């Protein structure tokens, strides 16, 4: 496992092949693969703002975390993770 700071946004992350453990100021999130991220820059494959699915997290060269997206590897800092916002509707009229 490796610990790093993600995108300078105050989110820290610990990774393994099957999940990422993100924590912010108020909450801890274990996010199993696959999970959704948002592109922060154009990659040649995706445009800034696209939501894409991370299939796997790979510990690359020392200090580099790679996200596998559609079978290709990209540095983690190309993407931003936002915790899911769950809305539960119990009754509709």
SULWO-V552999 format. One record per residue. OMEGA is omega as a letter, one per 30 degrees, with the letter a starting at -180 (NA if undefined). Layout:
omega: [OMEGA:OMEGA]
This chain:
omega: [a:a:l:l:a:l:l:a:a:l:l:a:l:a:l:a:a:a:l:l:a:l:l:a:a:a:l:a:l:a:a:l:f:l:a:l:l:l:l:a:l:a:a:l:a:l:l:l:l:l:a:a:l:a:a:l:a:l:a:l:a:l:a:l:a:l:l:l:a:l:l:a:l:l:a:a:l:a:l:l:l:l:l:l:a:l:l:l:a:a:l:l:NA]
